[in-house]
């Protein structure tokens, strides 16, 4: 879809579907999503604009190339049976598409879903402009499936918003305790200097409970709507900025792989055991100044360098001998791979952002 996509993730029965109903004003209308105390959403539900209310089966969505969901066929027919589209004649949906997801149930094995749940989540995460991760005060525990989900969200921190829903069910002191407990649970999973924005409120149409922070909850709702509107308005700028951010990561990764490979070639002799030589390099890259060399010779921030341990896993899957040096990846007509990335990062993408800014009305 060409519209911004807002993705709702989180444990079961924390109010994801209720929140969508509330944001769209669908409660007590024929359009509202089904909600309840037990796990009620077992499907990936795409809520989009249409001239009239209608439901579209997943197999139809995947077959319709105009909707951009055809790549989802790769996850199999079992998944397509769990994919539903709902068209609603709503003004907000003319500007944005919402995606509701099955709640995470930690005591259920992923295989029991009948399709690769995490792979499907990743597909939507990669295409989302805004990601609401919803919790409620009774479901703050982080299990394996939720931990996996946050690993998949790595690199998307700027698009994540944490929702502490059903906040008016707690007294002030208890709410403060739960707020702290939520941060304590998520801190190991979100390893960034600036954590995502957290919205604390009760996103449903009911009156707030008496003797709770009603003014705060209302301000939080307004702030969330302003945030959503900002994402919709700045969608193109955000996409370009994210592409540039990703290009910087690709550049750093290419430079590091190149440095590992060059070090490996330098250390190899006619009598060397290649496997032992490279294992020594991967186990202690600092001994060979792998990362320091990158910082010294290139315009790379030390804060952008990936974890050294990640390259143990990376080279465990991708043998070093399967790579070529960057200097060998140049051609007379096509130029050099790294130079193209550098040009995109330093000139082309910033120029594109600048042209969008000039085109905006004051």
C-alpha positions as CSV (number, residue, x, y, z in Angstrom):
1,X,0.0,0.0,0.0
2,X,1.2,3.5,-0.8
3,X,-0.3,4.9,2.4
4,X,1.5,4.9,5.7
5,X,1.1,1.7,7.7
6,X,0.5,1.6,11.4
7,X,1.2,-1.8,13.0
8,X,-0.2,-2.9,16.4
9,X,1.8,-5.5,18.3
10,X,1.7,-6.9,21.8
11,X,0.5,-9.6,24.2
12,X,-3.0,-11.0,23.9
13,X,-6.0,-9.1,25.3
14,X,-4.1,-5.8,26.1
15,X,-6.6,-3.8,24.0
16,X,-5.0,-3.6,20.5
17,X,-8.3,-4.2,18.7
18,X,-10.1,-1.9,21.2
19,X,-7.5,0.8,20.6
20,X,-8.1,0.6,16.8
21,X,-11.9,0.8,17.3
22,X,-11.4,3.8,19.5
23,X,-9.0,5.7,17.2
24,X,-11.4,5.2,14.3
25,X,-14.6,5.7,16.3
26,X,-15.9,2.2,15.3
27,X,-17.3,1.2,18.7
28,X,-21.0,0.3,18.5
29,X,-21.0,0.4,14.7
30,X,-21.1,-2.4,12.2
31,X,-17.4,-1.8,11.5
32,X,-15.9,-2.5,14.9
33,X,-13.3,-5.2,15.4
34,X,-14.3,-8.0,17.7
35,X,-12.8,-7.7,21.2
36,X,-13.0,-9.6,24.5
37,X,-11.2,-10.7,27.6
38,X,-9.8,-13.9,26.1
39,X,-7.5,-13.9,23.0
40,X,-9.9,-12.8,20.2
41,X,-7.7,-11.8,17.3
42,X,-6.1,-14.9,15.7
43,X,-5.7,-13.2,12.3
44,X,-3.5,-10.5,10.8
45,X,-6.2,-7.9,10.1
46,X,-5.5,-5.1,7.6
47,X,-8.0,-2.2,8.1
48,X,-8.0,0.1,5.0
49,X,-10.2,2.6,3.3
50,X,-13.0,1.5,0.9
51,X,-16.3,2.9,-0.4
52,X,-18.3,0.6,1.8
53,X,-17.8,-2.0,4.5
54,X,-16.6,-5.3,3.2
55,X,-14.3,-8.1,4.2
56,X,-11.6,-9.4,1.9
57,X,-10.1,-12.9,2.3
58,X,-6.3,-13.2,2.5
59,X,-6.1,-15.3,-0.6
60,X,-7.8,-12.5,-2.5
61,X,-5.5,-9.9,-1.0
62,X,-2.4,-11.9,-2.0
63,X,-3.7,-12.4,-5.5
64,X,-4.4,-8.7,-6.1
65,X,-1.1,-7.1,-7.1
66,X,-2.6,-3.6,-6.8
67,X,-2.7,-4.0,-3.0
68,X,1.0,-4.9,-2.6
69,X,0.3,-7.9,-0.4
70,X,1.2,-10.6,-3.0
71,X,4.6,-11.2,-1.4
72,X,2.7,-12.7,1.6
73,X,2.0,-15.8,-0.5
74,X,5.4,-17.1,0.4
75,X,4.2,-17.8,4.0
76,X,1.9,-20.4,2.8
77,X,-1.8,-21.1,2.5
78,X,-2.2,-21.6,6.3
79,X,-1.1,-18.1,6.8
80,X,-3.4,-16.6,4.1
81,X,-6.3,-18.2,5.9
82,X,-5.3,-16.1,8.9
83,X,-5.0,-12.9,6.8
84,X,-8.1,-10.7,6.6
85,X,-8.7,-7.3,5.0
86,X,-11.5,-5.0,6.1
87,X,-12.5,-2.0,4.0
88,X,-14.1,0.8,6.0
89,X,-15.4,4.2,4.6
90,X,-13.5,6.3,7.2
91,X,-11.8,9.6,6.6
92,X,-8.6,8.7,8.5
93,X,-8.2,5.5,6.5
94,X,-7.9,7.6,3.4
95,X,-4.5,8.6,4.8
96,X,-3.3,5.6,6.7
97,X,-3.7,1.8,6.9
98,X,-3.9,0.0,10.3
99,X,-2.7,-3.6,10.9
100,X,-4.0,-5.6,13.9
101,X,-2.0,-8.7,14.8
102,X,-2.6,-11.8,16.9
103,X,-1.7,-11.4,20.5
104,X,1.5,-13.0,21.8
105,X,0.7,-16.0,24.0
106,X,3.9,-17.1,25.7
107,X,2.8,-20.6,26.7
108,X,2.0,-21.4,23.1
109,X,4.6,-22.8,20.8
110,X,5.0,-20.9,17.6
111,X,4.6,-24.1,15.6
112,X,1.0,-24.4,16.8
113,X,0.1,-21.3,14.8
114,X,0.6,-23.3,11.6
115,X,2.6,-20.6,9.9
116,X,5.9,-18.7,10.6
117,X,4.5,-16.1,12.9
118,X,7.8,-14.2,13.4
119,X,8.6,-14.1,9.7
120,X,5.2,-12.6,9.0
121,X,5.6,-10.1,11.8
122,X,9.0,-9.1,10.2
123,X,7.3,-8.6,6.8
124,X,4.9,-6.1,8.4
125,X,7.6,-4.5,10.6
126,X,9.8,-3.8,7.6
127,X,6.9,-1.9,5.9
128,X,5.4,-0.1,8.9
129,X,5.8,3.6,9.3
130,X,4.7,3.5,13.0
131,X,4.7,0.6,15.4
132,X,2.5,0.6,18.5
133,X,3.6,-2.0,21.0
134,X,0.7,-2.3,23.5
135,X,0.8,-3.5,27.1
136,X,-1.6,-3.5,29.9
137,X,-0.8,-3.5,33.7
138,X,-1.4,-7.2,34.0
139,X,0.8,-8.4,31.1
140,X,4.3,-6.9,31.6
141,X,6.2,-10.2,31.7
142,X,8.7,-10.7,28.8
143,X,8.8,-14.2,27.5
144,X,10.6,-15.8,24.6
145,X,8.1,-14.8,21.9
146,X,8.0,-11.2,23.0
147,X,11.8,-11.1,23.3
148,X,12.1,-12.4,19.8
149,X,9.7,-9.7,18.6
150,X,11.9,-7.0,20.1
151,X,14.9,-8.5,18.4
152,X,13.0,-8.1,15.2
153,X,12.3,-4.5,16.0
154,X,16.0,-3.7,16.3
155,X,16.9,-0.8,14.1
156,X,13.3,0.5,14.1
157,X,13.4,2.2,17.5
158,X,12.5,5.6,16.0
159,X,9.2,4.1,14.8
160,X,8.2,2.3,18.0
161,X,5.8,3.8,20.5
162,X,5.0,1.9,23.7
163,X,1.4,2.0,24.9
164,X,0.6,1.3,28.5
165,X,-3.1,0.8,28.1
166,X,-6.0,0.4,30.6
167,X,-4.1,2.8,32.8
168,X,-7.2,4.1,34.6
169,X,-7.7,0.6,36.2
170,X,-4.9,1.5,38.6
171,X,-4.6,3.9,41.5
172,X,-1.8,6.6,41.2
173,X,0.8,4.8,43.3
174,X,0.2,1.5,41.6
175,X,0.4,3.1,38.1
176,X,3.8,4.6,39.0
177,X,5.0,1.1,40.1
178,X,3.7,-0.5,36.9
179,X,5.2,2.2,34.7
180,X,8.6,1.5,36.3
181,X,8.1,-2.2,36.0
182,X,7.4,-1.8,32.3
183,X,10.7,0.1,31.7
184,X,12.5,-2.5,33.8
185,X,11.2,-5.3,31.6
186,X,11.9,-3.6,28.3
187,X,15.3,-2.0,29.1
188,X,17.3,-5.1,28.1
189,X,15.4,-5.4,24.9
190,X,15.7,-1.8,23.7
191,X,19.4,-1.0,23.7
192,X,19.3,2.6,22.7
193,X,20.3,5.8,24.4
194,X,16.8,7.4,23.9
195,X,14.0,4.9,24.6
196,X,10.8,5.0,22.6
197,X,8.0,7.4,23.7
198,X,5.5,5.8,26.1
199,X,1.9,6.8,26.1
200,X,-0.1,6.1,29.3
201,X,-3.9,6.1,29.0
202,X,-7.0,4.0,28.4
203,X,-7.7,3.8,24.7
204,X,-11.4,2.9,24.7
205,X,-14.6,4.9,24.6
206,X,-15.6,4.4,28.3
207,X,-15.3,7.1,30.9
208,X,-12.1,7.1,32.9
209,X,-12.4,5.6,36.4
210,X,-13.0,8.2,39.1
211,X,-10.0,9.4,41.2
212,X,-7.5,8.7,38.4
213,X,-5.2,11.0,36.4
214,X,-8.0,11.9,33.9
215,X,-6.3,15.1,32.7
216,X,-3.0,13.2,32.1
217,X,-4.8,10.4,30.2
218,X,-6.6,12.9,27.9
219,X,-3.4,14.8,27.2
220,X,-1.6,11.5,26.4
221,X,-4.4,10.6,23.9
222,X,-4.1,14.0,22.2
223,X,-0.3,13.7,22.0
224,X,-0.6,10.2,20.5
225,X,-3.1,11.5,17.8
226,X,-0.7,14.4,17.1
227,X,2.2,11.9,16.8
228,X,0.1,9.8,14.4
229,X,-0.7,12.8,12.3
230,X,2.9,13.9,12.2
231,X,4.0,10.4,10.9
232,X,1.3,10.6,8.2
233,X,2.4,14.1,7.1
234,X,6.1,13.3,7.1
235,X,5.9,9.9,5.7
236,X,8.1,10.5,2.7
237,X,10.8,12.3,4.7
238,X,10.8,9.5,7.3
239,X,11.2,6.9,4.5
240,X,14.1,8.7,3.0
241,X,15.8,9.2,6.4
242,X,15.3,5.5,7.2
243,X,16.8,4.4,3.9
244,X,19.8,6.7,4.6
245,X,20.1,5.2,8.0
246,X,20.0,1.7,6.6
247,X,22.6,2.7,3.9
248,X,25.0,3.8,6.7
249,X,24.6,0.4,8.3
250,X,25.2,-1.4,5.0
251,X,28.3,0.7,4.5
252,X,29.7,-0.1,7.9
253,X,28.9,-3.8,7.5
254,X,30.7,-3.8,4.1
255,X,33.7,-2.1,5.5
256,X,33.9,-4.5,8.4
257,X,33.6,-7.6,6.2
258,X,36.2,-6.2,3.9
259,X,38.5,-5.6,6.9
260,X,38.0,-9.2,8.2
261,X,38.7,-10.5,4.7
262,X,41.9,-8.4,4.2
263,X,43.2,-9.4,7.6
264,X,42.5,-13.1,6.8
265,X,44.4,-12.8,3.5
266,X,47.3,-11.0,5.2
267,X,47.7,-13.7,7.9
268,X,47.4,-16.6,5.5
269,X,50.6,-18.4,4.3
270,X,51.1,-21.5,2.2
271,X,51.2,-23.7,5.3
272,X,48.4,-22.0,7.2
273,X,45.2,-23.7,8.2
274,X,42.6,-21.2,6.9
275,X,39.9,-22.3,9.4
276,X,42.2,-21.8,12.4
277,X,43.5,-18.5,11.1
278,X,40.1,-17.1,10.7
279,X,38.8,-18.5,14.0
280,X,41.6,-16.6,15.7
281,X,40.5,-13.4,14.0
282,X,36.8,-13.8,14.8
283,X,37.4,-14.7,18.4
284,X,39.5,-11.6,19.1
285,X,39.1,-8.9,16.4
286,X,40.6,-6.3,18.7
287,X,43.9,-8.1,18.6
288,X,43.9,-7.4,14.8
289,X,42.5,-3.9,15.1
290,X,39.5,-4.8,13.0
291,X,37.2,-2.2,14.4
292,X,39.8,0.4,15.3
293,X,41.0,0.4,11.7
294,X,37.5,1.2,10.4
295,X,37.2,4.1,12.8
296,X,40.6,5.4,11.9
297,X,40.3,5.3,8.1
298,X,36.7,6.1,7.5
299,X,34.0,8.5,8.5
300,X,32.3,6.1,10.9
301,X,31.0,6.9,14.4
302,X,32.0,4.5,17.1
303,X,28.4,4.6,18.3
304,X,27.3,3.1,14.9
305,X,29.6,0.1,15.1
306,X,27.7,-3.3,15.5
307,X,28.4,-5.8,18.3
308,X,31.6,-7.8,17.8
309,X,29.8,-10.9,18.9
310,X,27.4,-10.6,16.0
311,X,30.2,-11.3,13.5
312,X,30.8,-14.7,15.1
313,X,27.3,-15.7,14.2
314,X,27.5,-14.0,10.8
315,X,30.7,-15.7,9.7
316,X,29.4,-19.0,11.1
317,X,26.7,-18.9,8.4
318,X,28.7,-17.0,5.7
319,X,32.2,-18.4,5.2
320,X,34.8,-15.7,4.7
321,X,36.0,-17.3,1.5
322,X,32.6,-16.5,-0.1
323,X,33.4,-12.8,-0.1
324,X,35.5,-10.6,-2.4
325,X,37.4,-7.5,-1.3
326,X,35.6,-4.2,-2.0
327,X,38.5,-3.2,-4.3
328,X,37.6,-6.1,-6.5
329,X,34.0,-5.0,-6.8
330,X,34.5,-2.2,-9.2
331,X,33.9,-2.0,-13.0
332,X,34.7,0.6,-15.6
333,X,31.1,1.1,-16.5
334,X,29.4,0.5,-13.2
335,X,31.8,2.1,-10.8
336,X,32.5,0.8,-7.3
337,X,29.9,-0.6,-4.9
338,X,31.2,1.4,-1.9
339,X,31.4,4.7,-3.9
340,X,27.7,4.3,-4.9
341,X,26.7,3.9,-1.2
342,X,28.9,6.9,-0.2
343,X,27.3,9.0,-2.9
344,X,23.8,8.0,-1.8
345,X,24.5,8.8,1.9
346,X,26.4,12.1,1.4
347,X,24.7,13.6,-1.6
348,X,21.7,11.9,-3.2
349,X,19.5,11.2,-0.3
350,X,20.2,14.5,1.5
351,X,19.4,16.4,-1.8
352,X,16.2,14.4,-2.1
353,X,15.2,15.4,1.4
354,X,16.0,19.0,0.7
355,X,13.9,19.0,-2.4
356,X,10.9,17.7,-0.5
357,X,11.4,20.4,2.1
358,X,11.4,23.1,-0.6
359,X,8.3,21.7,-2.1
360,X,6.3,22.0,1.2
361,X,3.9,24.8,1.7
362,X,4.8,27.0,4.7
